[in-house]
Amino acid sequence: MSSPTGPNPGLPVRMPRPRQSGRHRRPEPVAAPEGAPALVLAVPGVPSAAIRSLADEVVSIARSELPGLEAVIGYLDGDDAEFPTLAAVLTRAAALRTERYEIAVAAGREVAAPEGPAAVVVPLLAGPDSALTRRIRQAVMDAGNNAELTDVLGPHPLLAEALHVRLSEAGLARADRARLFTVATAADGIILATVGGEEAVQAAGITGMLLAARLAVPVMAAALDQEGSIAAIADQLRGAGSEQLALAPYLIGPELAEGLLDAAAKEAGCAAAEALGAYPAIGRLVLSQYMASLGITPQQSSPVH
């Protein structure tokens, strides 16, 4: 019971949590601005249920990091039925923005006319692939140039972390940086496999240096889509003293042609880790590209003295 002067003193009283002050105060959460363009994840490769599940998980991670985010998926090789094409998704995003504006005006709300891109397209690619990027850019043009296209996700330290995790999951690397225990099957040389030609190999090499620092073993990049590239790098690593190699795909998954990784592993005579897939860092990097495109940064707390 409560008395006229307040709650019964015998009952616990829920007090508001005091706001933390000082330099360790948590930053205020960031939300998507009202009227912000949609995030459109551009997914390469032949669509399938597995690829859709992967893409759904990636956008789910992005939404959880930025409340209010509108995120949709467009497939580069979609069929506009089960798997909507990228161009169709972009056309719909522009139409939806116009429709919302017209509804708001009809309801008597004072709203500004839509400006800027209706969507921000983020390619689901760890590294550069000029052929796929050209196709994504063409889809943006086909949809009326109402979207802005970001760069690919790498190179980035979070991708080195993801590669490390995938290698450790396959028993091909130690799971800790301190190397406090041994793994009998741990590789002493890593082939970082990518697609997209020489440009992709060079970009993968940057992340490869970060991975080498984590594992303290040599890491060299090679192209799955260049004949002889994987075998040449395997020979180079063995010539430098590596005896037990591992293949680490610097790929998210949809862009990887079926059977290509298995063939490369046989060519190199070594085991292979899984592709990066929907590792949480992938969703965060997708969101990071979107936010950078719009100039959104997490709100920082200034120290209070």
N, C-alpha and C positions, 0 to 999 in steps of 0.2 A: 504493500500500500504506500501511497504518497501522502504527505501532509501538505497544508497550504503553503508551507515554506520550502517544499522540495521533496525529493524522494525519501522514503523511509531509510534512516541511517543504517539499518540492518541489511540493506540490499546493496549489491555492488553497483557502482555508478560508472558507466562507460564515459570516459573522458576523451576529448579529441587528442589525437596523437600530435605531440608538439612537432613543429617543423624543424628539421635538422638544420643547424646553421654552421657557418664556417666553411673551410675549404673542402670538407668531405661531404657537404650537402649533396644529395642526389639531384641530378639535373631533372628539370621538368620534362615529362614525356612529350614527344613530338607527334603531332597528328597531321594527316594529309590536309593541305589547305582546301577550303571550300572551292569547288569548281576546278580543282587540279586535274590535269589530263590523266587519262588512264595509263597504267603501266601495261604494255603489251609484250608478252614474252614470245619472241620469235624462235620457234622450235624447228631445227633442221631434221633431215632424215625422213624415212618412210614411217608414217604414223602407225602406232599400234597401241593396244591397251596398256602395255608396260610403259611406253613412252608417255602416254597421257597421264598415267599414275605418277611418273617422275615429275612431269611438268606441274601437275596439280600440287604436289608436295612443295616444289620450289616456290610457287606463288603463295601457297599457304604460309610458308616461312616469312615471305616478304610482307604479307598482310599482318601477321602477328607483330612484326617490328614497327609497322607504321599504321596505327588505327585509322580507319576511314579510307584506306587506299583501295581504289578500284583497279583490280588486276585481272587481266584476261589472257588467253593463250591463242596464238595464231600459228598454224602449221605451214611451213614453207611448201610442203608437198601434200597439203590437205585436199579434201574432196568436197568441201562445203556441205557435207552431210553430217557424218559422224565426227569428222575432224575439220573444223572451219579453217579456211585458208587465211593467211596473214592479211592479204589484201581485203578480204571480206570483213575481217575483224576490224581493220582500220576504218573502212567505210562506215561500218556500224557505229564505231566510236564517235566519228564526226557527226553522224545523223542523230545519235543519242544526245550529244551535247546541245545541238540546235533545238531538239525537241524539248529538252529540259528548260532551256531559255524561254522558248515560246510559251510553255506551260506557266512559268513563273510570271511572265509579263501578263498573260491572260488572267492570272490570279491577283493582279494588281500589285505585285511586289516590285520594288525598285531594284533592279538587277542590271549589272553592266553587260553589254553585249559580249559574247565569247571572243576572246583574243588568243593568239598564240596557238601552239599545237594542240590537237584534240587527244593526242596520245604520244607517249614516249616508248619507242621500241627498243627493247634490250635483247640482243642476240644471246641465245643459250649456247655460248661458245667459250671455252676456256682460253683459246688463243685465236690469232687471226687466221682467216681462211678467205682469201680474196674471191674465190668463186662463189661461196655461200653469201658473203657480204654483198656482192653485186646483185644477187638474186633478192636479198632482203631489201636493198635499196630500190630495186625495180618494183617490188611490191608496194613500197611506200609511195613511189611515183604513180603507180596504177591506181592507188586509193585517193589521189588528188593532192599529194604532198601536204597532208594535214597532220603529219607526225614528225617527230624528231628521232633520229637514230643515234643511239649511243655506241660507244666502243665495246669490244668484247670484254670478258671478265678479268682476264689476266694480261700480263703476269702480276701476281699478288702473293704476299706471304701466307694468306689464308689458303691459297691453293697448294702451297708447299705443305701446310698442315694437313690438308685433306689427302694429299698423296701419301704422306707418312702414315696416316690412319689406315688407308686402304692396303698399304704394304704390310702393316702390322697385323691387320685382320687376316691376311693371307699367310701369315707366318713367315714373311720374307724380310721383316725388319723388327727391331726392338721397339716396343711401344713407348719407352721412356727416353728422354734426352740424356739422363744421367748414366744410362747403360749399366744399371745396377744388376741386371741379370742377363743371361745369355739365351739366345734362340738358336737352336741347332741349324735351322734352315735359313737363318738370316743371310741376305745377300751381301757380298762385298763389292758389288758394282751394280749400278742401276741404269737401265736404258729407259729414258723418258720418251715414250712413243706418242707422236702427235700426227695430225693430218693438216694439209694446207701448204705443203711445199717448204721451201727454204725459209720464207718469212716466219712461218709457224715454228720451225726448228729453232731459229734464233730467239724468238720470244719465249719458247719453252725453256731454252737454256738459262734465262734469267731466273725463272722459278726453280730450275734445276740446281742453281748455285745455292739457293735458300734451302732446298731439300738436302743437298750435300752437307751443308752446315749442321743440319738437324741430325743426320745419320752418321756423319764422319766417314762416309765412303764416297768414292767418285760417282758422279752422275753425269751422263751425257745424253743429249737429245738426238732423236732420229725420226725420220718421216715414214709413217706406215704406207703412205701413198707414193713413195719414191722407190723404185726397184733397187734392191741391194743396200738400201740405207741402214736397215736394222742389222743385217749381217756385218756390214762394215764397222758399225759402232761396237758390236759385240766383239769382233776381232780386236779392235783397238783397246777395249777395256781389258780383254784377256792378255793382250800383249803388254799392258801396263801392270799386270800382276793380279788382276781380279780373277778368281777361280769359280765363284758361285754368283751368277748374274740373276737379275730379276727384271721383268718388264713392267713398267708402271705407266698406264695410259694417262697421258695429260689430256684427257677427253672427258666430257660429261656423260656421253653415251649415245644420244640420238644421232650424232654426226658420224658414228662409227659403223661402217658397213659390216654386215653380218659375216662372221668367219675371218675377218681381217686380222683381228687380234690373235686368234688361235694360230693362224698361219705364221704370223710374225714371231710368236713364242717358239714355234717349231724351228723356224729359220735361225733364231738366236740360240736354240738349244737350252731354254731356261723356262722357269715358271713365270706366270703373269698375275698381277693383282687385278682387281675389278676396276672398272671405270669409276670416275668420281661420283656419278649419280647425283642423288638428292642430298648429298652431305650438307648439313646446315649452313656451312660457309657459302655454298652456292647461292642460296636464297638471299643471304645478307649482301653478297656482292651484286646480285641483280638489283636489289633495292638501293644499294650505294650508287650504282650507275644512274638509276632513275632520279634519286635525290640530287646528285651532282648536276644532272641536266637541268633541274629546276632551281638550282641554287639553294636547296633546303639543307640545313645542317642541324644536327642534334643541338638542342638548346643547352648552353653551358652555364653553369652556376659560377658567379664571380665570388671570390672569397669574402667573407664577412668578418671584419675585425672587431 
